[in-house]
Amino acid sequence: MHAGQPAIVEQCEELRLQGFLAPIPAFAGAYLRITETGHQQLNPEFPQSPFVWGPGAQK
């Protein structure tokens, strides 16, 4: 499966709005970093987001 640039930009913006990504201040928003909330999506002790994991995410 291949995603075009508009789809990637749209998904990155959605991840930023949901707090999973944040702009790196030194780069005036040109680059994003994963936040603590984003890292928690990799840890099974935290609730899974349906946006990241799909509709079958565990609550």
PDB file of N, CA, C and O in Angstrom, chain B, residues numbered from 101:
ATOM      1  N   MET B 101       0.841  -1.179   0.000  1.00  0.00           N
ATOM      2  CA  MET B 101       0.000   0.000   0.000  1.00  0.00           C
ATOM      3  C   MET B 101       0.881   1.235   0.000  1.00  0.00           C
ATOM      4  O   MET B 101       1.889   1.298   0.704  1.00  0.00           O
ATOM      5  N   HIS B 102       0.491   2.204  -0.791  1.00  0.00           N
ATOM      6  CA  HIS B 102       1.269   3.431  -0.924  1.00  0.00           C
ATOM      7  C   HIS B 102       0.392   4.625  -0.564  1.00  0.00           C
ATOM      8  O   HIS B 102      -0.735   4.741  -1.046  1.00  0.00           O
ATOM      9  N   ALA B 103       0.899   5.494   0.268  1.00  0.00           N
ATOM     10  CA  ALA B 103       0.171   6.715   0.631  1.00  0.00           C
ATOM     11  C   ALA B 103       0.868   7.903  -0.008  1.00  0.00           C
ATOM     12  O   ALA B 103       2.092   8.019   0.056  1.00  0.00           O
ATOM     13  N   GLY B 104       0.103   8.770  -0.613  1.00  0.00           N
ATOM     14  CA  GLY B 104       0.663   9.971  -1.214  1.00  0.00           C
ATOM     15  C   GLY B 104       0.966  11.025  -0.165  1.00  0.00           C
ATOM     16  O   GLY B 104       0.543  10.916   0.986  1.00  0.00           O
ATOM     17  N   GLN B 105       1.703  12.045  -0.577  1.00  0.00           N
ATOM     18  CA  GLN B 105       2.117  13.095   0.350  1.00  0.00           C
ATOM     19  C   GLN B 105       0.937  13.783   1.037  1.00  0.00           C
ATOM     20  O   GLN B 105       1.020  14.030   2.240  1.00  0.00           O
ATOM     21  N   PRO B 106      -0.160  14.109   0.339  1.00  0.00           N
ATOM     22  CA  PRO B 106      -1.276  14.751   1.056  1.00  0.00           C
ATOM     23  C   PRO B 106      -1.830  13.892   2.193  1.00  0.00           C
ATOM     24  O   PRO B 106      -2.175  14.416   3.252  1.00  0.00           O
ATOM     25  N   ALA B 107      -1.918  12.590   1.985  1.00  0.00           N
ATOM     26  CA  ALA B 107      -2.434  11.697   3.037  1.00  0.00           C
ATOM     27  C   ALA B 107      -1.485  11.652   4.226  1.00  0.00           C
ATOM     28  O   ALA B 107      -1.926  11.630   5.375  1.00  0.00           O
ATOM     29  N   ILE B 108      -0.199  11.640   3.958  1.00  0.00           N
ATOM     30  CA  ILE B 108       0.797  11.604   5.036  1.00  0.00           C
ATOM     31  C   ILE B 108       0.740  12.896   5.844  1.00  0.00           C
ATOM     32  O   ILE B 108       0.767  12.860   7.074  1.00  0.00           O
ATOM     33  N   VAL B 109       0.664  14.026   5.166  1.00  0.00           N
ATOM     34  CA  VAL B 109       0.586  15.320   5.850  1.00  0.00           C
ATOM     35  C   VAL B 109      -0.685  15.389   6.693  1.00  0.00           C
ATOM     36  O   VAL B 109      -0.654  15.867   7.827  1.00  0.00           O
ATOM     37  N   GLU B 110      -1.796  14.916   6.145  1.00  0.00           N
ATOM     38  CA  GLU B 110      -3.070  14.927   6.872  1.00  0.00           C
ATOM     39  C   GLU B 110      -2.991  14.068   8.137  1.00  0.00           C
ATOM     40  O   GLU B 110      -3.465  14.476   9.197  1.00  0.00           O
ATOM     41  N   GLN B 111      -2.397  12.890   8.025  1.00  0.00           N
ATOM     42  CA  GLN B 111      -2.286  12.011   9.190  1.00  0.00           C
ATOM     43  C   GLN B 111      -1.322  12.574  10.230  1.00  0.00           C
ATOM     44  O   GLN B 111      -1.571  12.453  11.429  1.00  0.00           O
ATOM     45  N   CYS B 112      -0.228  13.186   9.789  1.00  0.00           N
ATOM     46  CA  CYS B 112       0.701  13.811  10.739  1.00  0.00           C
ATOM     47  C   CYS B 112       0.013  14.949  11.486  1.00  0.00           C
ATOM     48  O   CYS B 112       0.209  15.110  12.691  1.00  0.00           O
ATOM     49  N   GLU B 113      -0.783  15.730  10.784  1.00  0.00           N
ATOM     50  CA  GLU B 113      -1.508  16.826  11.432  1.00  0.00           C
ATOM     51  C   GLU B 113      -2.506  16.276  12.450  1.00  0.00           C
ATOM     52  O   GLU B 113      -2.647  16.832  13.539  1.00  0.00           O
ATOM     53  N   GLU B 114      -3.192  15.197  12.107  1.00  0.00           N
ATOM     54  CA  GLU B 114      -4.142  14.585  13.046  1.00  0.00           C
ATOM     55  C   GLU B 114      -3.404  14.044  14.275  1.00  0.00           C
ATOM     56  O   GLU B 114      -3.884  14.197  15.399  1.00  0.00           O
ATOM     57  N   LEU B 115      -2.244  13.414  14.072  1.00  0.00           N
ATOM     58  CA  LEU B 115      -1.447  12.922  15.203  1.00  0.00           C
ATOM     59  C   LEU B 115      -0.975  14.080  16.077  1.00  0.00           C
ATOM     60  O   LEU B 115      -0.906  13.949  17.300  1.00  0.00           O
ATOM     61  N   ARG B 116      -0.650  15.208  15.457  1.00  0.00           N
ATOM     62  CA  ARG B 116      -0.234  16.390  16.220  1.00  0.00           C
ATOM     63  C   ARG B 116      -1.413  16.929  17.030  1.00  0.00           C
ATOM     64  O   ARG B 116      -1.262  17.249  18.209  1.00  0.00           O
ATOM     65  N   LEU B 117      -2.581  17.028  16.404  1.00  0.00           N
ATOM     66  CA  LEU B 117      -3.759  17.547  17.105  1.00  0.00           C
ATOM     67  C   LEU B 117      -4.171  16.653  18.273  1.00  0.00           C
ATOM     68  O   LEU B 117      -4.697  17.144  19.272  1.00  0.00           O
ATOM     69  N   GLN B 118      -3.937  15.358  18.157  1.00  0.00           N
ATOM     70  CA  GLN B 118      -4.293  14.424  19.227  1.00  0.00           C
ATOM     71  C   GLN B 118      -3.192  14.290  20.279  1.00  0.00           C
ATOM     72  O   GLN B 118      -3.358  13.559  21.256  1.00  0.00           O
ATOM     73  N   GLY B 119      -2.071  14.987  20.092  1.00  0.00           N
ATOM     74  CA  GLY B 119      -1.017  14.996  21.097  1.00  0.00           C
ATOM     75  C   GLY B 119       0.014  13.890  20.976  1.00  0.00           C
ATOM     76  O   GLY B 119       0.835  13.721  21.877  1.00  0.00           O
ATOM     77  N   PHE B 120      -0.005  13.125  19.880  1.00  0.00           N
ATOM     78  CA  PHE B 120       0.976  12.055  19.696  1.00  0.00           C
ATOM     79  C   PHE B 120       2.294  12.582  19.119  1.00  0.00           C
ATOM     80  O   PHE B 120       3.350  11.988  19.334  1.00  0.00           O
ATOM     81  N   LEU B 121       2.228  13.685  18.395  1.00  0.00           N
ATOM     82  CA  LEU B 121       3.407  14.339  17.836  1.00  0.00           C
ATOM     83  C   LEU B 121       3.396  15.801  18.265  1.00  0.00           C
ATOM     84  O   LEU B 121       2.337  16.368  18.533  1.00  0.00           O
ATOM     85  N   ALA B 122       4.585  16.409  18.329  1.00  0.00           N
ATOM     86  CA  ALA B 122       4.694  17.826  18.678  1.00  0.00           C
ATOM     87  C   ALA B 122       5.820  18.444  17.867  1.00  0.00           C
ATOM     88  O   ALA B 122       6.801  17.769  17.555  1.00  0.00           O
ATOM     89  N   PRO B 123       5.691  19.728  17.518  1.00  0.00           N
ATOM     90  CA  PRO B 123       6.762  20.392  16.783  1.00  0.00           C
ATOM     91  C   PRO B 123       8.017  20.530  17.644  1.00  0.00           C
ATOM     92  O   PRO B 123       7.934  20.691  18.862  1.00  0.00           O
ATOM     93  N   ILE B 124       9.156  20.466  17.005  1.00  0.00           N
ATOM     94  CA  ILE B 124      10.430  20.712  17.689  1.00  0.00           C
ATOM     95  C   ILE B 124      10.649  22.225  17.657  1.00  0.00           C
ATOM     96  O   ILE B 124      10.782  22.801  16.577  1.00  0.00           O
ATOM     97  N   PRO B 125      10.690  22.876  18.820  1.00  0.00           N
ATOM     98  CA  PRO B 125      10.737  24.340  18.862  1.00  0.00           C
ATOM     99  C   PRO B 125      11.876  24.968  18.055  1.00  0.00           C
ATOM    100  O   PRO B 125      11.669  26.001  17.418  1.00  0.00           O
ATOM    101  N   ALA B 126      13.041  24.387  18.064  1.00  0.00           N
ATOM    102  CA  ALA B 126      14.196  24.985  17.396  1.00  0.00           C
ATOM    103  C   ALA B 126      14.046  25.029  15.875  1.00  0.00           C
ATOM    104  O   ALA B 126      14.825  25.703  15.201  1.00  0.00           O
ATOM    105  N   PHE B 127      13.058  24.321  15.327  1.00  0.00           N
ATOM    106  CA  PHE B 127      12.912  24.242  13.875  1.00  0.00           C
ATOM    107  C   PHE B 127      11.630  24.904  13.379  1.00  0.00           C
ATOM    108  O   PHE B 127      11.184  24.624  12.266  1.00  0.00           O
ATOM    109  N   ALA B 128      11.037  25.770  14.183  1.00  0.00           N
ATOM    110  CA  ALA B 128       9.857  26.557  13.799  1.00  0.00           C
ATOM    111  C   ALA B 128       8.728  25.700  13.238  1.00  0.00           C
ATOM    112  O   ALA B 128       8.036  26.111  12.306  1.00  0.00           O
ATOM    113  N   GLY B 129       8.545  24.519  13.801  1.00  0.00           N
ATOM    114  CA  GLY B 129       7.446  23.656  13.380  1.00  0.00           C
ATOM    115  C   GLY B 129       7.704  22.843  12.129  1.00  0.00           C
ATOM    116  O   GLY B 129       6.815  22.123  11.675  1.00  0.00           O
ATOM    117  N   ALA B 130       8.900  22.936  11.557  1.00  0.00           N
ATOM    118  CA  ALA B 130       9.203  22.195  10.325  1.00  0.00           C
ATOM    119  C   ALA B 130       9.419  20.707  10.589  1.00  0.00           C
ATOM    120  O   ALA B 130       9.290  19.891   9.677  1.00  0.00           O
ATOM    121  N   TYR B 131       9.746  20.353  11.826  1.00  0.00           N
ATOM    122  CA  TYR B 131       9.975  18.953  12.188  1.00  0.00           C
ATOM    123  C   TYR B 131       9.113  18.603  13.390  1.00  0.00           C
ATOM    124  O   TYR B 131       8.828  19.450  14.237  1.00  0.00           O
ATOM    125  N   LEU B 132       8.703  17.338  13.451  1.00  0.00           N
ATOM    126  CA  LEU B 132       7.897  16.857  14.570  1.00  0.00           C
ATOM    127  C   LEU B 132       8.660  15.799  15.346  1.00  0.00           C
ATOM    128  O   LEU B 132       9.543  15.130  14.808  1.00  0.00           O
ATOM    129  N   ARG B 133       8.308  15.657  16.619  1.00  0.00           N
ATOM    130  CA  ARG B 133       8.874  14.600  17.459  1.00  0.00           C
ATOM    131  C   ARG B 133       7.720  13.837  18.088  1.00  0.00           C
ATOM    132  O   ARG B 133       6.615  14.366  18.209  1.00  0.00           O
ATOM    133  N   ILE B 134       7.968  12.607  18.485  1.00  0.00           N
ATOM    134  CA  ILE B 134       6.943  11.828  19.171  1.00  0.00           C
ATOM    135  C   ILE B 134       6.902  12.286  20.630  1.00  0.00           C
ATOM    136  O   ILE B 134       7.943  12.499  21.252  1.00  0.00           O
ATOM    137  N   THR B 135       5.708  12.433  21.159  1.00  0.00           N
ATOM    138  CA  THR B 135       5.527  12.896  22.536  1.00  0.00           C
ATOM    139  C   THR B 135       5.452  11.699  23.485  1.00  0.00           C
ATOM    140  O   THR B 135       5.463  10.545  23.057  1.00  0.00           O
ATOM    141  N   GLU B 136       5.376  11.996  24.763  1.00  0.00           N
ATOM    142  CA  GLU B 136       5.201  10.933  25.761  1.00  0.00           C
ATOM    143  C   GLU B 136       3.904  10.171  25.487  1.00  0.00           C
ATOM    144  O   GLU B 136       3.859   8.947  25.608  1.00  0.00           O
ATOM    145  N   THR B 137       2.857  10.897  25.119  1.00  0.00           N
ATOM    146  CA  THR B 137       1.585  10.250  24.771  1.00  0.00           C
ATOM    147  C   THR B 137       1.773   9.310  23.589  1.00  0.00           C
ATOM    148  O   THR B 137       1.206   8.217  23.565  1.00  0.00           O
ATOM    149  N   GLY B 138       2.557   9.725  22.619  1.00  0.00           N
ATOM    150  CA  GLY B 138       2.842   8.868  21.471  1.00  0.00           C
ATOM    151  C   GLY B 138       3.614   7.623  21.869  1.00  0.00           C
ATOM    152  O   GLY B 138       3.322   6.527  21.389  1.00  0.00           O
ATOM    153  N   HIS B 139       4.594   7.785  22.742  1.00  0.00           N
ATOM    154  CA  HIS B 139       5.373   6.632  23.224  1.00  0.00           C
ATOM    155  C   HIS B 139       4.492   5.658  24.002  1.00  0.00           C
ATOM    156  O   HIS B 139       4.716   4.449  23.954  1.00  0.00           O
ATOM    157  N   GLN B 140       3.504   6.168  24.709  1.00  0.00           N
ATOM    158  CA  GLN B 140       2.624   5.299  25.488  1.00  0.00           C
ATOM    159  C   GLN B 140       1.825   4.350  24.597  1.00  0.00           C
ATOM    160  O   GLN B 140       1.382   3.300  25.064  1.00  0.00           O
ATOM    161  N   GLN B 141       1.635   4.695  23.333  1.00  0.00           N
ATOM    162  CA  GLN B 141       0.909   3.813  22.420  1.00  0.00           C
ATOM    163  C   GLN B 141       1.669   2.509  22.176  1.00  0.00           C
ATOM    164  O   GLN B 141       1.083   1.527  21.720  1.00  0.00           O
ATOM    165  N   LEU B 142       2.952   2.494  22.473  1.00  0.00           N
ATOM    166  CA  LEU B 142       3.771   1.292  22.309  1.00  0.00           C
ATOM    167  C   LEU B 142       3.793   0.429  23.563  1.00  0.00           C
ATOM    168  O   LEU B 142       4.314  -0.686  23.546  1.00  0.00           O
ATOM    169  N   ASN B 143       3.227   0.943  24.647  1.00  0.00           N
ATOM    170  CA  ASN B 143       3.232   0.241  25.925  1.00  0.00           C
ATOM    171  C   ASN B 143       1.841  -0.339  26.191  1.00  0.00           C
ATOM    172  O   ASN B 143       0.872   0.416  26.262  1.00  0.00           O
ATOM    173  N   PRO B 144       1.722  -1.656  26.337  1.00  0.00           N
ATOM    174  CA  PRO B 144       0.400  -2.259  26.538  1.00  0.00           C
ATOM    175  C   PRO B 144      -0.277  -1.866  27.857  1.00  0.00           C
ATOM    176  O   PRO B 144      -1.460  -2.151  28.041  1.00  0.00           O
ATOM    177  N   GLU B 145       0.443  -1.223  28.769  1.00  0.00           N
ATOM    178  CA  GLU B 145      -0.156  -0.797  30.035  1.00  0.00           C
ATOM    179  C   GLU B 145      -1.046   0.438  29.872  1.00  0.00           C
ATOM    180  O   GLU B 145      -1.806   0.773  30.781  1.00  0.00           O
ATOM    181  N   PHE B 146      -0.960   1.109  28.734  1.00  0.00           N
ATOM    182  CA  PHE B 146      -1.750   2.309  28.484  1.00  0.00           C
ATOM    183  C   PHE B 146      -2.848   1.994  27.475  1.00  0.00           C
ATOM    184  O   PHE B 146      -2.683   1.096  26.650  1.00  0.00           O
ATOM    185  N   PRO B 147      -3.979   2.724  27.524  1.00  0.00           N
ATOM    186  CA  PRO B 147      -5.054   2.481  26.562  1.00  0.00           C
ATOM    187  C   PRO B 147      -4.595   2.769  25.134  1.00  0.00           C
ATOM    188  O   PRO B 147      -3.823   3.697  24.892  1.00  0.00           O
ATOM    189  N   GLN B 148      -5.074   1.972  24.208  1.00  0.00           N
ATOM    190  CA  GLN B 148      -4.725   2.148  22.801  1.00  0.00           C
ATOM    191  C   GLN B 148      -5.691   3.114  22.136  1.00  0.00           C
ATOM    192  O   GLN B 148      -6.896   3.074  22.387  1.00  0.00           O
ATOM    193  N   SER B 149      -5.163   3.967  21.301  1.00  0.00           N
ATOM    194  CA  SER B 149      -5.987   4.918  20.560  1.00  0.00           C
ATOM    195  C   SER B 149      -6.522   4.260  19.292  1.00  0.00           C
ATOM    196  O   SER B 149      -5.752   3.654  18.546  1.00  0.00           O
ATOM    197  N   PRO B 150      -7.822   4.365  19.032  1.00  0.00           N
ATOM    198  CA  PRO B 150      -8.364   3.838  17.782  1.00  0.00           C
ATOM    199  C   PRO B 150      -7.767   4.523  16.553  1.00  0.00           C
ATOM    200  O   PRO B 150      -7.698   3.909  15.489  1.00  0.00           O
ATOM    201  N   PHE B 151      -7.329   5.790  16.676  1.00  0.00           N
ATOM    202  CA  PHE B 151      -6.718   6.454  15.523  1.00  0.00           C
ATOM    203  C   PHE B 151      -5.406   5.777  15.153  1.00  0.00           C
ATOM    204  O   PHE B 151      -5.101   5.621  13.971  1.00  0.00           O
ATOM    205  N   VAL B 152      -4.632   5.376  16.147  1.00  0.00           N
ATOM    206  CA  VAL B 152      -3.338   4.739  15.899  1.00  0.00           C
ATOM    207  C   VAL B 152      -3.511   3.264  15.554  1.00  0.00           C
ATOM    208  O   VAL B 152      -2.887   2.770  14.615  1.00  0.00           O
ATOM    209  N   TRP B 153      -4.346   2.566  16.297  1.00  0.00           N
ATOM    210  CA  TRP B 153      -4.453   1.111  16.183  1.00  0.00           C
ATOM    211  C   TRP B 153      -5.669   0.634  15.403  1.00  0.00           C
ATOM    212  O   TRP B 153      -5.801  -0.566  15.161  1.00  0.00           O
ATOM    213  N   GLY B 154      -6.552   1.524  15.008  1.00  0.00           N
ATOM    214  CA  GLY B 154      -7.741   1.131  14.259  1.00  0.00           C
ATOM    215  C   GLY B 154      -8.923   0.856  15.168  1.00  0.00           C
ATOM    216  O   GLY B 154      -8.810   0.954  16.390  1.00  0.00           O
ATOM    217  N   PRO B 155     -10.062   0.511  14.571  1.00  0.00           N
ATOM    218  CA  PRO B 155     -11.282   0.336  15.357  1.00  0.00           C
ATOM    219  C   PRO B 155     -11.223  -0.811  16.356  1.00  0.00           C
ATOM    220  O   PRO B 155     -12.043  -0.860  17.273  1.00  0.00           O
ATOM    221  N   GLY B 156     -10.285  -1.729  16.206  1.00  0.00           N
ATOM    222  CA  GLY B 156     -10.176  -2.848  17.140  1.00  0.00           C
ATOM    223  C   GLY B 156      -9.309  -2.556  18.348  1.00  0.00           C
ATOM    224  O   GLY B 156      -8.947  -3.476  19.083  1.00  0.00           O
ATOM    225  N   ALA B 157      -8.965  -1.286  18.570  1.00  0.00           N
ATOM    226  CA  ALA B 157      -8.095  -0.927  19.693  1.00  0.00           C
ATOM    227  C   ALA B 157      -8.726  -1.337  21.014  1.00  0.00           C
ATOM    228  O   ALA B 157      -9.940  -1.256  21.201  1.00  0.00           O
ATOM    229  N   GLN B 158      -7.864  -1.779  21.924  1.00  0.00           N
ATOM    230  CA  GLN B 158      -8.334  -2.153  23.260  1.00  0.00           C
ATOM    231  C   GLN B 158      -8.582  -0.891  24.058  1.00  0.00           C
ATOM    232  O   GLN B 158      -7.849   0.090  23.938  1.00  0.00           O
ATOM    233  N   LYS B 159      -9.612  -0.925  24.865  1.00  0.00           N
ATOM    234  CA  LYS B 159      -9.917   0.252  25.699  1.00  0.00           C
ATOM    235  C   LYS B 159      -9.551  -0.004  27.132  1.00  0.00           C
ATOM    236  O   LYS B 159      -9.734   0.869  27.980  1.00  0.00           O
TER     237      LYS B 159
END
